[in-house]
Amino acid sequence: MYGLIGKMRALPGKRDELIDLLLDTTGALPGCLSYLIARDPADTTAIWVTEVWTDRESHKASLSMPQVQEAITRARPMIAGFEFQIETEPVGGFGLPAA
Amino acid sequence: MYGLIGKMRALPGKRDELIDLLLDTTGALPGCLSYLIARDPADTTAIWVTEVWTDRESHKASLSMPQVQEAITRARPMIAGFEFQIETEPVGGFGLPAA
């Protein structure tokens, strides 16, 4: 499995709109096993995203899909920056589809 | 919902054993919606855990459950420290049980 944990920063006042866009875009992307979106309660502009994919290629391929491309285009004007992002190797846990 | 994202550090050579213990303990804890465990590919001692609970109280209550207490007792000698932990407010995404 391939994973990402990242902290995204919205422009002031844009976090909820950006979250709604992320919620609309996730789900049913090939190879996506989990995509968790969370507000940072200590930082009114920050969004944490934890992603699990079957493999790195699935994640990369998703970025070229029309609906993801469209979402990126709509999201970009609301994003102030990416403060933190790391790649992970998910090993399991609770909340992933059965293998 | 209530969330946590944390980076735990195992003692050298103990990461796999610690991960196995975490994998054995998770699942079927009341109020736990997601508990994702990942290795850090850039750091051979680090483990990332992303948790989603129905609420803060469920997480807190889990820490008193016998199987969690037992796991904490077994895990403690393998843990070097907690490098990073933040609380989050999960809002949704893909991979959570339907509400």
N, CA and C atoms of all chains as a GROMACS GRO file, in nm:
protein
  594
    1MET      N    1   0.084  -0.120   0.000
    1MET     CA    2   0.000   0.000   0.000
    1MET      C    3   0.088   0.124   0.000
    2TYR      N    4   0.030   0.232  -0.043
    2TYR     CA    5   0.100   0.360  -0.051
    2TYR      C    6   0.014   0.464   0.022
    3GLY      N    7   0.078   0.548   0.101
    3GLY     CA    8   0.001   0.645   0.177
    3GLY      C    9   0.060   0.784   0.174
    4LEU      N   10  -0.024   0.878   0.207
    4LEU     CA   11   0.017   1.017   0.221
    4LEU      C   12  -0.051   1.076   0.343
    5ILE      N   13   0.022   1.156   0.417
    5ILE     CA   14  -0.038   1.237   0.523
    5ILE      C   15   0.006   1.380   0.498
    6GLY      N   16  -0.091   1.470   0.487
    6GLY     CA   17  -0.053   1.606   0.453
    6GLY      C   18  -0.139   1.710   0.523
    7LYS      N   19  -0.080   1.826   0.536
    7LYS     CA   20  -0.150   1.940   0.593
    7LYS      C   21  -0.156   2.049   0.486
    8MET      N   22  -0.278   2.081   0.451
    8MET     CA   23  -0.305   2.180   0.348
    8MET      C   24  -0.357   2.306   0.416
    9ARG      N   25  -0.324   2.419   0.361
    9ARG     CA   26  -0.370   2.543   0.421
    9ARG      C   27  -0.459   2.616   0.319
   10ALA      N   28  -0.582   2.646   0.363
   10ALA     CA   29  -0.674   2.721   0.277
   10ALA      C   30  -0.651   2.871   0.295
   11LEU      N   31  -0.691   2.945   0.197
   11LEU     CA   32  -0.692   3.091   0.215
   11LEU      C   33  -0.796   3.125   0.323
   12PRO      N   34  -0.776   3.234   0.394
   12PRO     CA   35  -0.869   3.269   0.502
   12PRO      C   36  -1.015   3.267   0.456
   13GLY      N   37  -1.100   3.200   0.531
   13GLY     CA   38  -1.242   3.194   0.499
   13GLY      C   39  -1.280   3.091   0.394
   14LYS      N   40  -1.183   3.021   0.340
   14LYS     CA   41  -1.211   2.928   0.230
   14LYS      C   42  -1.205   2.781   0.271
   15ARG      N   43  -1.177   2.756   0.398
   15ARG     CA   44  -1.156   2.616   0.436
   15ARG      C   45  -1.279   2.530   0.414
   16ASP      N   46  -1.396   2.576   0.456
   16ASP     CA   47  -1.516   2.492   0.442
   16ASP      C   48  -1.546   2.462   0.295
   17GLU      N   49  -1.530   2.561   0.211
   17GLU     CA   50  -1.556   2.541   0.068
   17GLU      C   51  -1.456   2.441   0.010
   18LEU      N   52  -1.333   2.454   0.051
   18LEU     CA   53  -1.229   2.362   0.003
   18LEU      C   54  -1.257   2.219   0.052
   19ILE      N   55  -1.299   2.206   0.176
   19ILE     CA   56  -1.333   2.074   0.229
   19ILE      C   57  -1.450   2.014   0.151
   20ASP      N   58  -1.553   2.094   0.122
   20ASP     CA   59  -1.667   2.042   0.046
   20ASP      C   60  -1.622   1.990  -0.091
   21LEU      N   61  -1.530   2.061  -0.151
   21LEU     CA   62  -1.479   2.018  -0.282
   21LEU      C   63  -1.404   1.885  -0.268
   22LEU      N   64  -1.322   1.874  -0.164
   22LEU     CA   65  -1.249   1.748  -0.141
   22LEU      C   66  -1.347   1.633  -0.115
   23LEU      N   67  -1.450   1.659  -0.038
   23LEU     CA   68  -1.549   1.555  -0.008
   23LEU      C   69  -1.621   1.510  -0.134
   24ASP      N   70  -1.649   1.605  -0.223
   24ASP     CA   71  -1.719   1.570  -0.347
   24ASP      C   72  -1.631   1.486  -0.440
   25THR      N   73  -1.502   1.507  -0.431
   25THR     CA   74  -1.411   1.444  -0.528
   25THR      C   75  -1.370   1.304  -0.486
   26THR      N   76  -1.363   1.281  -0.354
   26THR     CA   77  -1.313   1.151  -0.308
   26THR      C   78  -1.420   1.044  -0.322
   27GLY      N   79  -1.376   0.921  -0.314
   27GLY     CA   80  -1.466   0.808  -0.324
   27GLY      C   81  -1.466   0.754  -0.465
   28ALA      N   82  -1.460   0.622  -0.476
   28ALA     CA   83  -1.470   0.556  -0.605
   28ALA      C   84  -1.357   0.594  -0.701
   29LEU      N   85  -1.244   0.637  -0.647
   29LEU     CA   86  -1.127   0.653  -0.734
   29LEU      C   87  -1.053   0.518  -0.736
   30PRO      N   88  -1.019   0.469  -0.853
   30PRO     CA   89  -0.957   0.336  -0.859
   30PRO      C   90  -0.829   0.328  -0.774
   31GLY      N   91  -0.825   0.230  -0.688
   31GLY     CA   92  -0.707   0.210  -0.605
   31GLY      C   93  -0.707   0.288  -0.476
   32CYS      N   94  -0.806   0.375  -0.456
   32CYS     CA   95  -0.813   0.451  -0.330
   32CYS      C   96  -0.882   0.364  -0.223
   33LEU      N   97  -0.814   0.341  -0.112
   33LEU     CA   98  -0.867   0.259  -0.004
   33LEU      C   99  -0.920   0.343   0.111
   34SER      N  100  -0.864   0.462   0.128
   34SER     CA  101  -0.909   0.550   0.236
   34SER      C  102  -0.862   0.691   0.204
   35TYR      N  103  -0.949   0.788   0.235
   35TYR     CA  104  -0.915   0.928   0.210
   35TYR      C  105  -0.988   1.007   0.318
   36LEU      N  106  -0.917   1.038   0.425
   36LEU     CA  107  -0.979   1.098   0.543
   36LEU      C  108  -0.947   1.246   0.549
   37ILE      N  109  -1.050   1.326   0.564
   37ILE     CA  110  -1.036   1.472   0.564
   37ILE      C  111  -1.074   1.523   0.702
   38ALA      N  112  -0.988   1.609   0.758
   38ALA     CA  113  -1.013   1.659   0.894
   38ALA      C  114  -0.973   1.806   0.904
   39ARG      N  115  -1.051   1.880   0.980
   39ARG     CA  116  -1.013   2.016   1.016
   39ARG      C  117  -0.910   2.011   1.128
   40ASP      N  118  -0.826   2.110   1.130
   40ASP     CA  119  -0.734   2.129   1.242
   40ASP      C  120  -0.801   2.226   1.339
   41PRO      N  121  -0.838   2.177   1.460
   41PRO     CA  122  -0.914   2.265   1.551
   41PRO      C  123  -0.831   2.380   1.604
   42ALA      N  124  -0.698   2.368   1.594
   42ALA     CA  125  -0.611   2.473   1.648
   42ALA      C  126  -0.570   2.574   1.541
   43ASP      N  127  -0.620   2.556   1.420
   43ASP     CA  128  -0.572   2.639   1.310
   43ASP      C  129  -0.686   2.651   1.208
   44THR      N  130  -0.750   2.766   1.203
   44THR     CA  131  -0.874   2.780   1.126
   44THR      C  132  -0.856   2.774   0.975
   45THR      N  133  -0.732   2.765   0.929
   45THR     CA  134  -0.714   2.752   0.784
   45THR      C  135  -0.663   2.613   0.743
   46ALA      N  136  -0.635   2.528   0.839
   46ALA     CA  137  -0.565   2.403   0.806
   46ALA      C  138  -0.657   2.283   0.790
   47ILE      N  139  -0.622   2.197   0.695
   47ILE     CA  140  -0.693   2.072   0.665
   47ILE      C  141  -0.589   1.959   0.664
   48TRP      N  142  -0.618   1.852   0.734
   48TRP     CA  143  -0.532   1.733   0.733
   48TRP      C  144  -0.597   1.627   0.645
   49VAL      N  145  -0.518   1.568   0.558
   49VAL     CA  146  -0.567   1.460   0.471
   49VAL      C  147  -0.477   1.338   0.490
   50THR      N  148  -0.539   1.225   0.520
   50THR     CA  149  -0.467   1.098   0.529
   50THR      C  150  -0.519   1.007   0.418
   51GLU      N  151  -0.430   0.964   0.330
   51GLU     CA  152  -0.469   0.884   0.214
   51GLU      C  153  -0.405   0.746   0.218
   52VAL      N  154  -0.480   0.645   0.176
   52VAL     CA  155  -0.425   0.511   0.156
   52VAL      C  156  -0.466   0.463   0.017
   53TRP      N  157  -0.368   0.422  -0.060
   53TRP     CA  158  -0.390   0.372  -0.196
   53TRP      C  159  -0.331   0.232  -0.206
   54THR      N  160  -0.381   0.155  -0.303
   54THR     CA  161  -0.325   0.020  -0.321
   54THR      C  162  -0.176   0.029  -0.354
   55ASP      N  163  -0.138   0.129  -0.432
   55ASP     CA  164   0.002   0.145  -0.470
   55ASP      C  165   0.025   0.288  -0.518
   56ARG      N  166   0.150   0.323  -0.531
   56ARG     CA  167   0.188   0.458  -0.571
   56ARG      C  168   0.132   0.494  -0.710
   57GLU      N  169   0.127   0.395  -0.798
   57GLU     CA  170   0.082   0.421  -0.935
   57GLU      C  171  -0.066   0.460  -0.937
   58SER      N  172  -0.147   0.397  -0.853
   58SER     CA  173  -0.289   0.433  -0.848
   58SER      C  174  -0.306   0.579  -0.807
   59HIS      N  175  -0.227   0.621  -0.709
   59HIS     CA  176  -0.238   0.760  -0.668
   59HIS      C  177  -0.198   0.853  -0.782
   60LYS      N  178  -0.087   0.819  -0.846
   60LYS     CA  179  -0.039   0.903  -0.955
   60LYS      C  180  -0.142   0.909  -1.069
   61ALA      N  181  -0.200   0.793  -1.101
   61ALA     CA  182  -0.297   0.787  -1.210
   61ALA      C  183  -0.421   0.871  -1.177
   62SER      N  184  -0.457   0.873  -1.048
   62SER     CA  185  -0.578   0.948  -1.010
   62SER      C  186  -0.565   1.096  -1.044
   63LEU      N  187  -0.442   1.146  -1.038
   63LEU     CA  188  -0.421   1.289  -1.062
   63LEU      C  189  -0.449   1.329  -1.206
   64SER      N  190  -0.453   1.229  -1.294
   64SER     CA  191  -0.481   1.257  -1.436
   64SER      C  192  -0.628   1.236  -1.472
   65MET      N  193  -0.707   1.188  -1.378
   65MET     CA  194  -0.848   1.162  -1.411
   65MET      C  195  -0.923   1.295  -1.427
   66PRO      N  196  -1.018   1.299  -1.523
   66PRO     CA  197  -1.087   1.425  -1.551
   66PRO      C  198  -1.150   1.489  -1.427
   67GLN      N  199  -1.218   1.408  -1.343
   67GLN     CA  200  -1.285   1.469  -1.228
   67GLN      C  201  -1.184   1.522  -1.125
   68VAL      N  202  -1.068   1.459  -1.119
   68VAL     CA  203  -0.965   1.507  -1.025
   68VAL      C  204  -0.899   1.632  -1.082
   69GLN      N  205  -0.874   1.631  -1.211
   69GLN     CA  206  -0.817   1.749  -1.275
   69GLN      C  207  -0.909   1.870  -1.257
   70GLU      N  208  -1.038   1.845  -1.273
   70GLU     CA  209  -1.135   1.953  -1.258
   70GLU      C  210  -1.136   2.004  -1.114
   71ALA      N  211  -1.129   1.909  -1.019
   71ALA     CA  212  -1.128   1.949  -0.878
   71ALA      C  213  -1.003   2.029  -0.844
   72ILE      N  214  -0.889   1.988  -0.900
   72ILE     CA  215  -0.765   2.060  -0.874
   72ILE      C  216  -0.776   2.203  -0.927
   73THR      N  217  -0.834   2.215  -1.043
   73THR     CA  218  -0.851   2.348  -1.103
   73THR      C  219  -0.939   2.437  -1.015
   74ARG      N  220  -1.046   2.376  -0.961
   74ARG     CA  221  -1.137   2.454  -0.875
   74ARG      C  222  -1.075   2.481  -0.739
   75ALA      N  223  -0.992   2.388  -0.692
   75ALA     CA  224  -0.935   2.402  -0.557
   75ALA      C  225  -0.821   2.503  -0.553
   76ARG      N  226  -0.745   2.509  -0.660
   76ARG     CA  227  -0.620   2.585  -0.656
   76ARG      C  228  -0.637   2.729  -0.604
   77PRO      N  229  -0.740   2.801  -0.648
   77PRO     CA  230  -0.755   2.939  -0.599
   77PRO      C  231  -0.790   2.949  -0.450
   78MET      N  232  -0.826   2.836  -0.390
   78MET     CA  233  -0.861   2.839  -0.247
   78MET      C  234  -0.746   2.793  -0.158
   79ILE      N  235  -0.639   2.742  -0.218
   79ILE     CA  236  -0.528   2.683  -0.141
   79ILE      C  237  -0.416   2.784  -0.121
   80ALA      N  238  -0.381   2.803   0.005
   80ALA     CA  239  -0.269   2.893   0.035
   80ALA      C  240  -0.135   2.820   0.024
   81GLY      N  241  -0.137   2.689   0.054
   81GLY     CA  242  -0.012   2.615   0.044
   81GLY      C  243  -0.022   2.479   0.110
   82PHE      N  244   0.084   2.402   0.096
   82PHE     CA  245   0.094   2.270   0.159
   82PHE      C  246   0.205   2.279   0.261
   83GLU      N  247   0.164   2.271   0.387
   83GLU     CA  248   0.263   2.298   0.491
   83GLU      C  249   0.350   2.177   0.520
   84PHE      N  250   0.293   2.060   0.491
   84PHE     CA  251   0.357   1.938   0.536
   84PHE      C  252   0.300   1.825   0.453
   85GLN      N  253   0.385   1.740   0.401
   85GLN     CA  254   0.334   1.619   0.337
   85GLN      C  255   0.439   1.509   0.345
   86ILE      N  256   0.398   1.394   0.390
   86ILE     CA  257   0.491   1.281   0.391
   86ILE      C  258   0.426   1.161   0.323
   87GLU      N  259   0.512   1.080   0.263
   87GLU     CA  260   0.470   0.952   0.210
   87GLU      C  261   0.480   0.849   0.321
   88THR      N  262   0.386   0.755   0.322
   88THR     CA  263   0.390   0.648   0.421
   88THR      C  264   0.374   0.513   0.350
   89GLU      N  265   0.400   0.407   0.426
   89GLU     CA  266   0.373   0.269   0.382
   89GLU      C  267   0.269   0.211   0.475
   90PRO      N  268   0.140   0.228   0.442
   90PRO     CA  269   0.037   0.175   0.531
   90PRO      C  270   0.049   0.023   0.541
   91VAL      N  271   0.027  -0.027   0.660
   91VAL     CA  272   0.038  -0.172   0.682
   91VAL      C  273  -0.096  -0.234   0.721
   92GLY      N  274  -0.195  -0.154   0.750
   92GLY     CA  275  -0.324  -0.210   0.787
   92GLY      C  276  -0.389  -0.126   0.895
   93GLY      N  277  -0.477  -0.194   0.968
   93GLY     CA  278  -0.550  -0.125   1.073
   93GLY      C  279  -0.697  -0.150   1.057
   94PHE      N  280  -0.774  -0.056   1.102
   94PHE     CA  281  -0.920  -0.070   1.100
   94PHE      C  282  -0.976   0.037   1.008
   95GLY      N  283  -1.068  -0.002   0.919
   95GLY     CA  284  -1.127   0.095   0.830
   95GLY      C  285  -1.081   0.082   0.686
   96LEU      N  286  -0.997  -0.016   0.658
   96LEU     CA  287  -0.957  -0.044   0.520
   96LEU      C  288  -1.042  -0.159   0.468
   97PRO      N  289  -1.069  -0.162   0.336
   97PRO     CA  290  -1.144  -0.275   0.281
   97PRO      C  291  -1.068  -0.406   0.306
   98ALA      N  292  -1.140  -0.515   0.320
   98ALA     CA  293  -1.073  -0.645   0.334
   98ALA      C  294  -0.991  -0.673   0.210
   99ALA      N  295  -0.875  -0.733   0.228
   99ALA     CA  296  -0.785  -0.758   0.114
   99ALA      C  297  -0.850  -0.854   0.015
  100MET      N  298  -1.709   1.411   1.492
  100MET     CA  299  -1.605   1.309   1.500
  100MET      C  300  -1.481   1.369   1.566
  101TYR      N  301  -1.397   1.281   1.617
  101TYR     CA  302  -1.273   1.320   1.685
  101TYR      C  303  -1.159   1.242   1.623
  102GLY      N  304  -1.049   1.308   1.596
  102GLY     CA  305  -0.938   1.241   1.530
  102GLY      C  306  -0.805   1.270   1.594
  103LEU      N  307  -0.712   1.183   1.564
  103LEU     CA  308  -0.574   1.201   1.606
  103LEU      C  309  -0.482   1.160   1.491
  104ILE      N  310  -0.376   1.236   1.472
  104ILE     CA  311  -0.270   1.196   1.381
  104ILE      C  312  -0.141   1.204   1.460
  105GLY      N  313  -0.067   1.094   1.465
  105GLY     CA  314   0.053   1.093   1.547
  105GLY      C  315   0.166   1.014   1.486
  106LYS      N  316   0.284   1.053   1.526
  106LYS     CA  317   0.405   0.981   1.485
  106LYS      C  318   0.470   0.924   1.612
  107MET      N  319   0.480   0.794   1.611
  107MET     CA  320   0.536   0.721   1.724
  107MET      C  321   0.672   0.668   1.682
  108ARG      N  322   0.762   0.662   1.776
  108ARG     CA  323   0.895   0.612   1.743
  108ARG      C  324   0.922   0.486   1.825
  109ALA      N  325   0.956   0.378   1.754
  109ALA     CA  326   0.990   0.253   1.821
  109ALA      C  327   1.138   0.252   1.856
  110LEU      N  328   1.173   0.171   1.954
  110LEU     CA  329   1.315   0.148   1.978
  110LEU      C  330   1.374   0.076   1.856
  111PRO      N  331   1.501   0.096   1.830
  111PRO     CA  332   1.562   0.034   1.711
  111PRO      C  333   1.534  -0.116   1.705
  112GLY      N  334   1.489  -0.161   1.588
  112GLY     CA  335   1.462  -0.304   1.568
  112GLY      C  336   1.328  -0.352   1.619
  113LYS      N  337   1.250  -0.263   1.681
  113LYS     CA  338   1.125  -0.304   1.743
  113LYS      C  339   1.001  -0.259   1.665
  114ARG      N  340   1.022  -0.189   1.552
  114ARG     CA  341   0.905  -0.134   1.483
  114ARG      C  342   0.807  -0.240   1.436
  115ASP      N  343   0.855  -0.347   1.374
  115ASP     CA  344   0.761  -0.448   1.322
  115ASP      C  345   0.681  -0.513   1.435
  116GLU      N  346   0.749  -0.540   1.545
  116GLU     CA  347   0.680  -0.603   1.658
  116GLU      C  348   0.575  -0.509   1.716
  117LEU      N  349   0.609  -0.382   1.723
  117LEU     CA  350   0.515  -0.282   1.774
  117LEU      C  351   0.395  -0.268   1.679
  118ILE      N  352   0.422  -0.269   1.550
  118ILE     CA  353   0.312  -0.261   1.453
  118ILE      C  354   0.220  -0.382   1.465
  119ASP      N  355   0.278  -0.501   1.480
  119ASP     CA  356   0.194  -0.620   1.494
  119ASP      C  357   0.103  -0.609   1.616
  120LEU      N  358   0.157  -0.554   1.723
  120LEU     CA  359   0.077  -0.536   1.843
  120LEU      C  360  -0.037  -0.437   1.818
  121LEU      N  361  -0.006  -0.327   1.749
  121LEU     CA  362  -0.110  -0.228   1.717
  121LEU      C  363  -0.218  -0.292   1.628
  122LEU      N  364  -0.175  -0.371   1.531
  122LEU     CA  365  -0.271  -0.435   1.439
  122LEU      C  366  -0.362  -0.532   1.516
  123ASP      N  367  -0.305  -0.602   1.613
  123ASP     CA  368  -0.385  -0.697   1.690
  123ASP      C  369  -0.488  -0.628   1.778
  124THR      N  370  -0.455  -0.506   1.820
  124THR     CA  371  -0.539  -0.438   1.919
  124THR      C  372  -0.653  -0.361   1.854
  125THR      N  373  -0.631  -0.312   1.733
  125THR     CA  374  -0.732  -0.228   1.670
  125THR      C  375  -0.846  -0.312   1.616
  126GLY      N  376  -0.955  -0.245   1.587
  126GLY     CA  377  -1.071  -0.313   1.533
  126GLY      C  378  -1.169  -0.342   1.644
  127ALA      N  379  -1.293  -0.314   1.616
  127ALA     CA  380  -1.401  -0.350   1.708
  127ALA      C  381  -1.390  -0.278   1.843
  128LEU      N  382  -1.323  -0.166   1.847
  128LEU     CA  383  -1.328  -0.085   1.969
  128LEU      C  384  -1.449   0.010   1.955
  129PRO      N  385  -1.532   0.017   2.058
  129PRO     CA  386  -1.655   0.098   2.046
  129PRO      C  387  -1.623   0.243   2.011
  130GLY      N  388  -1.686   0.291   1.905
  130GLY     CA  389  -1.666   0.430   1.864
  130GLY      C  390  -1.550   0.451   1.771
  131CYS      N  391  -1.470   0.349   1.746
  131CYS     CA  392  -1.357   0.365   1.653
  131CYS      C  393  -1.407   0.348   1.510
  132LEU      N  394  -1.387   0.450   1.427
  132LEU     CA  395  -1.432   0.446   1.288
  132LEU      C  396  -1.318   0.413   1.192
  133SER      N  397  -1.198   0.450   1.228
  133SER     CA  398  -1.082   0.422   1.143
  133SER      C  399  -0.956   0.430   1.228
  134TYR      N  400  -0.862   0.341   1.200
  134TYR     CA  401  -0.736   0.338   1.275
  134TYR      C  402  -0.632   0.286   1.177
  135LEU      N  403  -0.560   0.378   1.114
  135LEU     CA  404  -0.469   0.344   1.005
  135LEU      C  405  -0.325   0.350   1.054
  136ILE      N  406  -0.254   0.242   1.031
  136ILE     CA  407  -0.116   0.229   1.078
  136ILE      C  408  -0.025   0.225   0.957
  137ALA      N  409   0.081   0.306   0.960
  137ALA     CA  410   0.172   0.313   0.845
  137ALA      C  411   0.316   0.325   0.892
  138ARG      N  412   0.405   0.259   0.818
  138ARG     CA  413   0.548   0.280   0.840
  138ARG      C  414   0.590   0.410   0.773
  139ASP      N  415   0.693   0.473   0.828
  139ASP     CA  416   0.754   0.588   0.763
  139ASP      C  417   0.871   0.537   0.681
  140PRO      N  418   0.863   0.545   0.546
  140PRO     CA  419   0.969   0.485   0.465
  140PRO      C  420   1.102   0.557   0.479
  141ALA      N  421   1.098   0.679   0.530
  141ALA     CA  422   1.221   0.758   0.542
  141ALA      C  423   1.284   0.746   0.680
  142ASP      N  424   1.224   0.668   0.766
  142ASP     CA  425   1.269   0.664   0.906
  142ASP      C  426   1.236   0.525   0.960
  143THR      N  427   1.337   0.443   0.979
  143THR     CA  428   1.314   0.301   1.009
  143THR      C  429   1.257   0.276   1.149
  144THR      N  430   1.244   0.380   1.230
  144THR     CA  431   1.185   0.358   1.363
  144THR      C  432   1.046   0.419   1.376
  145ALA      N  433   0.999   0.488   1.275
  145ALA     CA  434   0.877   0.569   1.292
  145ALA      C  435   0.751   0.500   1.239
  146ILE      N  436   0.643   0.521   1.311
  146ILE     CA  437   0.510   0.470   1.278
  146ILE      C  438   0.412   0.586   1.281
  147TRP      N  439   0.332   0.600   1.176
  147TRP     CA  440   0.227   0.702   1.172
  147TRP      C  441   0.092   0.636   1.198
  148VAL      N  442   0.014   0.695   1.286
  148VAL     CA  443  -0.120   0.643   1.314
  148VAL      C  444  -0.221   0.756   1.293
  149THR      N  445  -0.322   0.727   1.212
  149THR     CA  446  -0.433   0.821   1.191
  149THR      C  447  -0.560   0.757   1.245
  150GLU      N  448  -0.622   0.823   1.341
  150GLU     CA  449  -0.740   0.767   1.408
  150GLU      C  450  -0.863   0.854   1.386
  151VAL      N  451  -0.978   0.789   1.369
  151VAL     CA  452  -1.106   0.860   1.367
  151VAL      C  453  -1.200   0.789   1.463
  152TRP      N  454  -1.257   0.867   1.553
  152TRP     CA  455  -1.351   0.816   1.653
  152TRP      C  456  -1.481   0.895   1.640
  153THR      N  457  -1.590   0.834   1.689
  153THR     CA  458  -1.717   0.906   1.684
  153THR      C  459  -1.710   1.035   1.766
  154ASP      N  460  -1.637   1.028   1.878
  154ASP     CA  461  -1.624   1.146   1.963
  154ASP      C  462  -1.504   1.126   2.056
  155ARG      N  463  -1.466   1.234   2.120
  155ARG     CA  464  -1.350   1.233   2.210
  155ARG      C  465  -1.368   1.132   2.325
  156GLU      N  466  -1.490   1.121   2.373
  156GLU     CA  467  -1.517   1.034   2.488
  156GLU      C  468  -1.492   0.887   2.453
  157SER      N  469  -1.528   0.848   2.329
  157SER     CA  470  -1.505   0.709   2.288
  157SER      C  471  -1.356   0.677   2.288
  158HIS      N  472  -1.276   0.773   2.238
  158HIS     CA  473  -1.132   0.750   2.240
  158HIS      C  474  -1.082   0.735   2.382
  159LYS      N  475  -1.126   0.827   2.466
  159LYS     CA  476  -1.079   0.825   2.605
  159LYS      C  477  -1.121   0.695   2.674
  160ALA      N  478  -1.246   0.653   2.649
  160ALA     CA  479  -1.295   0.530   2.712
  160ALA      C  480  -1.215   0.409   2.665
  161SER      N  481  -1.172   0.411   2.539
  161SER     CA  482  -1.099   0.294   2.486
  161SER      C  483  -0.971   0.270   2.565
  162LEU      N  484  -0.912   0.377   2.614
  162LEU     CA  485  -0.784   0.364   2.684
  162LEU      C  486  -0.798   0.288   2.816
  163SER      N  487  -0.920   0.277   2.866
  163SER     CA  488  -0.945   0.204   2.991
  163SER      C  489  -0.989   0.060   2.967
  164MET      N  490  -1.009   0.022   2.842
  164MET     CA  491  -1.055  -0.115   2.816
  164MET      C  492  -0.942  -0.215   2.844
  165PRO      N  493  -0.978  -0.332   2.899
  165PRO     CA  494  -0.874  -0.429   2.938
  165PRO      C  495  -0.779  -0.464   2.824
  166GLN      N  496  -0.831  -0.488   2.702
  166GLN     CA  497  -0.739  -0.529   2.594
  166GLN      C  498  -0.648  -0.415   2.552
  167VAL      N  499  -0.696  -0.291   2.568
  167VAL     CA  500  -0.612  -0.176   2.533
  167VAL      C  501  -0.508  -0.154   2.642
  168GLN      N  502  -0.551  -0.166   2.767
  168GLN     CA  503  -0.456  -0.155   2.879
  168GLN      C  504  -0.345  -0.259   2.866
  169GLU      N  505  -0.384  -0.380   2.828
  169GLU     CA  506  -0.284  -0.487   2.814
  169GLU      C  507  -0.188  -0.454   2.699
  170ALA      N  508  -0.245  -0.402   2.590
  170ALA     CA  509  -0.159  -0.368   2.475
  170ALA      C  510  -0.063  -0.255   2.511
  171ILE      N  511  -0.112  -0.158   2.586
  171ILE     CA  512  -0.025  -0.046   2.627
  171ILE      C  513   0.090  -0.099   2.713
  172THR      N  514   0.057  -0.191   2.802
  172THR     CA  515   0.161  -0.249   2.888
  172THR      C  516   0.266  -0.322   2.805
  173ARG      N  517   0.220  -0.395   2.702
  173ARG     CA  518   0.314  -0.469   2.618
  173ARG      C  519   0.390  -0.376   2.524
  174ALA      N  520   0.326  -0.266   2.483
  174ALA     CA  521   0.388  -0.176   2.386
  174ALA      C  522   0.493  -0.086   2.450
  175ARG      N  523   0.471  -0.049   2.573
  175ARG     CA  524   0.554   0.055   2.636
  175ARG      C  525   0.705   0.027   2.625
  176PRO      N  526   0.748  -0.098   2.651
  176PRO     CA  527   0.894  -0.122   2.643
  176PRO      C  528   0.950  -0.112   2.500
  177MET      N  529   0.862  -0.106   2.399
  177MET     CA  530   0.909  -0.098   2.260
  177MET      C  531   0.905   0.044   2.206
  178ILE      N  532   0.846   0.137   2.282
  178ILE     CA  533   0.825   0.274   2.234
  178ILE      C  534   0.936   0.366   2.284
  179ALA      N  535   0.999   0.433   2.187
  179ALA     CA  536   1.103   0.530   2.224
  179ALA      C  537   1.041   0.666   2.258
  180GLY      N  538   0.929   0.698   2.192
  180GLY     CA  539   0.867   0.826   2.221
  180GLY      C  540   0.759   0.861   2.119
  181PHE      N  541   0.690   0.971   2.146
  181PHE     CA  542   0.589   1.022   2.055
  181PHE      C  543   0.640   1.155   2.003
  182GLU      N  544   0.670   1.156   1.874
  182GLU     CA  545   0.740   1.273   1.821
  182GLU      C  546   0.643   1.386   1.789
  183PHE      N  547   0.519   1.346   1.763
  183PHE     CA  548   0.425   1.442   1.707
  183PHE      C  549   0.287   1.384   1.731
  184GLN      N  550   0.194   1.465   1.780
  184GLN     CA  551   0.056   1.420   1.784
  184GLN      C  552  -0.035   1.542   1.781
  185ILE      N  553  -0.133   1.537   1.692
  185ILE     CA  554  -0.231   1.645   1.689
  185ILE      C  555  -0.371   1.587   1.694
  186GLU      N  556  -0.459   1.664   1.752
  186GLU     CA  557  -0.601   1.634   1.748
  186GLU      C  558  -0.660   1.695   1.622
  187THR      N  559  -0.756   1.624   1.563
  187THR     CA  560  -0.824   1.677   1.445
  187THR      C  561  -0.976   1.666   1.462
  188GLU      N  562  -1.047   1.734   1.372
  188GLU     CA  563  -1.193   1.721   1.363
  188GLU      C  564  -1.226   1.661   1.228
  189PRO      N  565  -1.229   1.528   1.219
  189PRO     CA  566  -1.259   1.465   1.089
  189PRO      C  567  -1.398   1.508   1.040
  190VAL      N  568  -1.406   1.530   0.910
  190VAL     CA  569  -1.534   1.574   0.851
  190VAL      C  570  -1.590   1.473   0.753
  191GLY      N  571  -1.512   1.373   0.717
  191GLY     CA  572  -1.562   1.273   0.624
  191GLY      C  573  -1.453   1.227   0.531
  192GLY      N  574  -1.498   1.179   0.415
  192GLY     CA  575  -1.404   1.129   0.317
  192GLY      C  576  -1.445   0.989   0.274
  193PHE      N  577  -1.348   0.912   0.235
  193PHE     CA  578  -1.373   0.778   0.184
  193PHE      C  579  -1.307   0.679   0.279
  194GLY      N  580  -1.382   0.574   0.318
  194GLY     CA  581  -1.324   0.474   0.405
  194GLY      C  582  -1.380   0.479   0.546
  195LEU      N  583  -1.476   0.568   0.569
  195LEU     CA  584  -1.545   0.570   0.698
  195LEU      C  585  -1.678   0.497   0.682
  196PRO      N  586  -1.727   0.432   0.790
  196PRO     CA  587  -1.858   0.369   0.782
  196PRO      C  588  -1.965   0.472   0.748
  197ALA      N  589  -2.069   0.429   0.678
  197ALA     CA  590  -2.180   0.519   0.649
  197ALA      C  591  -2.242   0.565   0.781
  198ALA      N  592  -2.282   0.690   0.785
  198ALA     CA  593  -2.334   0.748   0.910
  198ALA      C  594  -2.465   0.679   0.948
   0.00000   0.00000   0.00000
